[in-house]
Amino acid sequence: MPDLADQELGKDGLNRGSQVREESEYVRLVISDEPRIAEADTLQPQSETKFKSFLWWIKAGVWCLLTVLILVILVKWGVPFTFQKVLIPIMQWEATAFGRPVLAIVLVASLALFPVFLIPSGPSMWLAGMIFGYGLGFVIIMVGTTIGMVLPYLIGLLFRDRIHQWLKRWPQKAAMIRLAGEGSWFHQFQVVALFRISPFPYTIFNYAIVVTSMRFWPYLCGSIAGMVPEAFLYIYSGRLIRTYADVKYRNYHMTVLEIVYNIISFIVAIIFTVAFTVYARRMLDELKDAEKEGESSGSCRSNCELDKLPLERPKHLMRSLP
């Protein structure tokens, strides 16, 4: 009997020993495999990041090559074609077909009517600068663009409900436009002037502003103030285009002083354009950030206020319009 008991105990000990060895072996394999799995998980995102970065550089290189190719084509064939087939005939036509008073009226009419149909009025401003220069050209541009900013505003009031529904599709743009209609008279004047300087499409702004609480006189004064730098830039670029056309195709010889003046003025114009644009964008972003900090419900509040505007606007218009 004792021998049988000893044999059974020996078997149990062997079974327990083998079970412990199997468990320790399993634990060792599992623990040793976990770092490898973790390393594989970390290496996979790194490889994906490198691949995405490589693709980004390839796309950037392709876009740079396309940009250079397009610039070469424009300089080689596009610019000469534009001058020979478009600008020179226009300048010859305006010198023979119309007198200067009639041409001034035509330019004012184009500047006034083009924004109504969402047509850019830049070519008309260039022509005003090329033909009439800084003095009379500035007056023509300001008169025409002022009418071109008032007409869409008044027409937009007739279709305010449709414009309001259309703006709901772009809540971020609607929130930016809503900034112009808030605050005091000077705040509205300031924001409208910044919108005119910024790259925001002013032809759309003329119509979209009617869905806000914007008063008429801040809108008009801010629009005129914001158009002054743009008018001078268009006049200058128009004069520069005409000077280049005269030198290239009319055998006009520039003096050293004229060359230096044109180079310096061109650099100054680029600096002022970039500075005005960056300043306007920065100020609009600051106003937008300030509004977000002051709001408790964010986009919900802006959408709710935008929904109420069609009911509030007619009373406000009666107080604003003369």
C-alpha positions as CSV (number, residue, x, y, z in Angstrom):
1,M,0.0,0.0,0.0
2,P,2.7,2.5,0.8
3,D,4.4,1.7,-2.5
4,L,1.2,2.4,-4.4
5,A,0.7,5.7,-2.6
6,D,4.3,6.7,-3.3
7,Q,3.8,5.9,-7.0
8,E,0.6,8.0,-7.2
9,L,2.3,10.9,-5.5
10,G,5.1,10.6,-7.9
11,K,2.8,10.7,-10.9
12,D,0.9,13.7,-9.5
13,G,4.2,15.5,-9.0
14,L,5.2,14.8,-12.5
15,N,1.9,16.0,-13.9
16,R,2.0,19.2,-11.9
17,G,5.6,19.8,-13.0
18,S,4.8,19.3,-16.6
19,Q,1.7,21.6,-16.3
20,V,3.8,24.3,-14.6
21,R,6.4,24.0,-17.4
22,E,3.7,24.3,-20.1
23,E,2.2,27.3,-18.4
24,S,5.6,29.0,-18.0
25,E,6.4,28.2,-21.6
26,Y,3.1,29.7,-22.7
27,V,3.7,32.8,-20.6
28,R,7.2,33.2,-22.0
29,L,6.0,32.9,-25.6
30,V,3.1,35.3,-25.1
31,I,5.2,37.9,-23.3
32,S,8.1,37.6,-25.8
33,D,5.6,38.1,-28.7
34,E,3.9,41.2,-27.2
35,P,6.9,43.5,-27.8
36,R,7.2,42.3,-31.4
37,I,3.5,43.0,-32.0
38,A,3.9,46.5,-30.4
39,E,7.0,47.2,-32.6
40,A,5.0,46.1,-35.7
41,D,2.2,48.4,-34.7
42,T,4.6,51.4,-34.3
43,L,6.5,50.6,-37.5
44,Q,3.3,50.5,-39.6
45,P,2.2,54.1,-38.9
46,Q,5.8,55.3,-39.5
47,S,5.9,53.6,-42.9
48,E,2.5,55.1,-43.8
49,T,3.6,58.6,-42.7
50,K,6.8,58.3,-44.8
51,F,4.8,57.1,-47.8
52,K,2.3,60.0,-47.5
53,S,5.2,62.5,-47.1
54,F,6.8,61.0,-50.3
55,L,3.5,61.4,-52.2
56,W,3.1,64.9,-51.0
57,W,6.6,65.9,-52.3
58,I,5.8,64.2,-55.6
59,K,2.5,66.2,-55.9
60,A,4.3,69.4,-54.9
61,G,7.0,68.8,-57.6
62,V,4.4,68.1,-60.3
63,W,2.4,71.3,-59.4
64,C,5.7,73.3,-59.5
65,L,6.5,72.0,-62.9
66,L,3.0,72.7,-64.2
67,T,3.1,76.2,-62.8
68,V,6.5,76.9,-64.4
69,L,5.3,75.5,-67.7
70,I,2.1,77.6,-67.6
71,L,4.1,80.7,-66.8
72,V,6.5,80.0,-69.7
73,I,3.6,79.6,-72.1
74,L,2.0,82.8,-70.9
75,V,5.1,84.8,-71.2
76,K,6.1,83.3,-74.5
77,W,2.8,83.3,-76.3
78,G,0.0,84.5,-74.0
79,V,1.2,88.0,-73.2
80,P,2.2,89.0,-76.8
81,F,-1.1,87.6,-78.1
82,T,-3.1,89.6,-75.5
83,F,-1.2,92.9,-76.3
84,Q,-1.3,92.5,-80.1
85,K,-4.9,91.2,-80.4
86,V,-6.7,92.7,-77.4
87,L,-5.0,95.7,-75.8
88,I,-3.6,97.5,-78.8
89,P,-6.8,97.2,-80.8
90,I,-8.8,98.5,-77.8
91,M,-6.5,101.5,-77.4
92,Q,-6.7,102.3,-81.1
93,W,-10.5,101.8,-81.0
94,E,-11.0,104.2,-78.0
95,A,-8.9,106.8,-79.7
96,T,-11.0,106.8,-82.9
97,A,-14.5,105.5,-82.1
98,F,-15.5,107.7,-79.1
99,G,-14.6,111.0,-77.7
100,R,-13.3,111.1,-74.1
101,P,-16.6,112.2,-72.5
102,V,-18.6,109.4,-74.2
103,L,-15.9,106.9,-73.2
104,A,-16.0,108.0,-69.6
105,I,-19.8,107.5,-69.6
106,V,-19.3,104.0,-71.1
107,L,-16.8,103.1,-68.4
108,V,-19.0,104.4,-65.6
109,A,-21.9,102.4,-67.0
110,S,-19.9,99.2,-67.2
111,L,-18.5,99.6,-63.7
112,A,-22.1,100.2,-62.4
113,L,-23.8,97.3,-64.3
114,F,-21.2,94.6,-64.3
115,P,-21.5,93.8,-60.5
116,V,-25.3,93.5,-60.9
117,F,-24.7,90.5,-63.2
118,L,-21.7,89.2,-61.1
119,I,-19.2,90.1,-63.8
120,P,-15.8,91.3,-62.6
121,S,-15.2,95.0,-63.3
122,G,-11.4,94.8,-63.3
123,P,-11.0,95.2,-67.1
124,S,-13.0,98.5,-67.0
125,M,-10.9,99.8,-64.2
126,W,-7.7,98.9,-66.1
127,L,-9.1,100.8,-69.1
128,A,-9.9,103.8,-67.0
129,G,-6.4,103.8,-65.7
130,M,-4.8,103.4,-69.2
131,I,-6.9,106.1,-70.8
132,F,-7.6,108.7,-68.2
133,G,-4.8,108.3,-65.7
134,Y,-4.8,108.9,-61.9
135,G,-7.0,112.0,-61.8
136,L,-10.0,111.5,-64.0
137,G,-9.6,107.8,-64.0
138,F,-9.9,107.7,-60.2
139,V,-13.1,109.7,-60.3
140,I,-14.6,107.4,-63.0
141,I,-13.7,104.3,-61.0
142,M,-15.2,105.6,-57.8
143,V,-18.4,106.9,-59.3
144,G,-19.0,103.7,-61.3
145,T,-18.1,101.3,-58.4
146,T,-20.2,103.2,-55.9
147,I,-23.2,102.8,-58.2
148,G,-22.2,99.2,-58.8
149,M,-22.3,98.6,-55.0
150,V,-25.6,100.3,-54.3
151,L,-27.6,98.7,-57.1
152,P,-27.0,95.0,-56.0
153,Y,-27.7,96.1,-52.4
154,L,-31.1,97.5,-53.4
155,I,-31.9,94.6,-55.8
156,G,-30.9,92.1,-53.1
157,L,-33.5,93.5,-50.8
158,L,-36.2,92.3,-53.2
159,F,-34.9,88.7,-53.1
160,R,-33.8,88.7,-49.5
161,D,-35.6,85.5,-48.6
162,R,-34.0,83.6,-51.5
163,I,-30.5,84.9,-50.6
164,H,-31.1,83.9,-47.0
165,Q,-32.0,80.4,-48.0
166,W,-29.0,80.2,-50.3
167,L,-26.6,81.3,-47.6
168,K,-27.8,78.5,-45.3
169,R,-25.9,76.1,-47.6
170,W,-22.6,77.7,-46.5
171,P,-22.9,78.4,-42.8
172,Q,-19.2,79.5,-42.4
173,K,-19.5,82.1,-45.1
174,A,-22.8,83.2,-43.7
175,A,-21.2,83.6,-40.2
176,M,-18.4,85.8,-41.8
177,I,-20.9,88.0,-43.6
178,R,-23.0,88.3,-40.4
179,L,-20.0,89.9,-38.7
180,A,-20.5,93.0,-40.9
181,G,-24.0,93.6,-39.6
182,E,-23.2,93.5,-35.9
183,G,-22.1,96.3,-33.6
184,S,-22.0,100.0,-33.8
185,W,-22.0,102.3,-36.9
186,F,-18.2,102.4,-36.9
187,H,-17.9,98.6,-36.4
188,Q,-20.0,98.0,-39.4
189,F,-18.0,100.6,-41.4
190,Q,-14.8,99.0,-40.4
191,V,-15.8,95.4,-41.3
192,V,-17.3,96.4,-44.7
193,A,-14.0,98.2,-45.5
194,L,-12.0,95.1,-44.5
195,F,-14.2,93.0,-46.7
196,R,-13.5,95.3,-49.7
197,I,-9.8,95.0,-49.2
198,S,-9.8,91.3,-48.5
199,P,-10.0,88.6,-51.3
200,F,-13.7,87.9,-50.5
201,P,-15.7,88.2,-53.8
202,Y,-17.3,91.7,-53.5
203,T,-19.9,91.0,-56.1
204,I,-21.4,88.2,-53.9
205,F,-20.9,90.4,-50.8
206,N,-23.1,93.1,-52.3
207,Y,-26.0,90.8,-52.4
208,A,-25.4,88.7,-49.3
209,I,-25.1,91.7,-47.0
210,V,-28.8,92.3,-47.2
211,V,-29.6,89.3,-44.9
212,T,-27.7,91.0,-42.0
213,S,-28.6,93.9,-39.8
214,M,-26.3,96.2,-41.8
215,R,-27.4,99.8,-42.1
216,F,-27.2,101.5,-45.5
217,W,-24.8,104.4,-44.7
218,P,-22.1,102.3,-43.0
219,Y,-22.3,99.9,-45.9
220,L,-21.9,102.7,-48.4
221,C,-19.1,104.6,-46.6
222,G,-17.2,101.5,-45.8
223,S,-17.4,100.3,-49.4
224,I,-16.1,103.6,-50.7
225,A,-13.3,103.6,-48.2
226,G,-12.3,100.0,-49.0
227,M,-12.4,100.7,-52.8
228,V,-9.9,103.6,-52.7
229,P,-6.7,101.4,-52.4
230,E,-8.0,99.0,-55.0
231,A,-8.8,101.9,-57.4
232,F,-5.3,103.2,-57.2
233,L,-3.8,99.8,-57.8
234,Y,-6.0,99.2,-60.9
235,I,-5.0,102.6,-62.2
236,Y,-1.4,102.0,-61.6
237,S,-1.5,98.5,-63.2
238,G,-3.4,100.0,-66.2
239,R,-0.8,102.7,-66.7
240,L,2.0,100.1,-66.4
241,I,0.3,97.9,-69.0
242,R,0.0,100.9,-71.4
243,T,3.6,101.8,-70.8
244,Y,4.8,98.3,-71.6
245,A,2.6,98.2,-74.7
246,D,4.1,101.5,-76.0
247,V,7.6,100.3,-75.4
248,K,7.1,96.9,-76.9
249,Y,4.9,97.6,-79.9
250,R,5.0,101.4,-80.5
251,N,8.8,102.0,-80.4
252,Y,8.6,104.2,-77.3
253,H,12.0,104.6,-75.6
254,M,12.0,105.1,-71.8
255,T,14.6,107.1,-70.0
256,V,16.6,105.8,-67.1
257,L,14.6,107.8,-64.6
258,E,11.3,106.3,-66.0
259,I,12.7,102.8,-65.8
260,V,13.8,103.2,-62.2
261,Y,10.5,104.8,-61.3
262,N,8.5,102.0,-62.8
263,I,10.6,99.3,-61.1
264,I,10.3,101.0,-57.7
265,S,6.6,101.7,-58.0
266,F,6.0,98.1,-59.1
267,I,7.7,96.7,-56.1
268,V,5.9,99.2,-53.8
269,A,2.5,98.2,-55.4
270,I,3.2,94.5,-54.7
271,I,4.2,95.2,-51.1
272,F,1.1,97.3,-50.5
273,T,-1.2,94.8,-52.1
274,V,0.2,91.9,-50.0
275,A,0.2,94.1,-46.8
276,F,-3.4,95.2,-47.3
277,T,-4.6,91.7,-48.0
278,V,-2.8,90.2,-45.0
279,Y,-4.0,93.0,-42.7
280,A,-7.6,92.5,-43.8
281,R,-7.5,88.8,-43.4
282,R,-5.9,89.1,-40.0
283,M,-8.4,91.6,-38.8
284,L,-11.4,89.6,-40.0
285,D,-9.9,86.5,-38.3
286,E,-9.5,88.4,-35.1
287,L,-13.1,89.6,-35.3
288,K,-14.3,86.1,-36.0
289,D,-12.3,84.7,-33.0
290,A,-13.6,87.4,-30.7
291,E,-17.2,86.5,-31.7
292,K,-16.6,82.8,-31.1
293,E,-15.2,83.5,-27.6
294,G,-18.2,85.7,-26.8
295,E,-20.8,83.2,-28.0
296,S,-22.0,80.4,-25.7
297,S,-23.7,78.3,-28.3
298,G,-21.5,78.9,-31.4
299,S,-22.9,77.8,-34.7
300,C,-26.4,77.2,-33.3
301,R,-26.7,80.8,-32.3
302,S,-25.5,82.1,-35.6
303,N,-27.9,79.9,-37.5
304,C,-30.8,80.9,-35.2
305,E,-30.0,84.6,-35.6
306,L,-29.7,84.2,-39.3
307,D,-33.1,82.6,-39.3
308,K,-34.7,85.6,-37.6
309,L,-33.2,88.2,-39.9
310,P,-35.9,88.2,-42.7
311,L,-38.5,89.2,-40.1
312,E,-36.4,91.9,-38.6
313,R,-35.0,93.5,-41.7
314,P,-37.9,95.6,-43.2
315,K,-38.3,97.7,-40.0
316,H,-34.6,98.3,-39.9
317,L,-34.5,99.2,-43.6
318,M,-37.0,102.0,-43.1
319,R,-34.8,103.6,-40.5
320,S,-31.6,103.2,-42.6
321,L,-32.5,104.2,-46.1
322,P,-33.1,107.9,-46.8
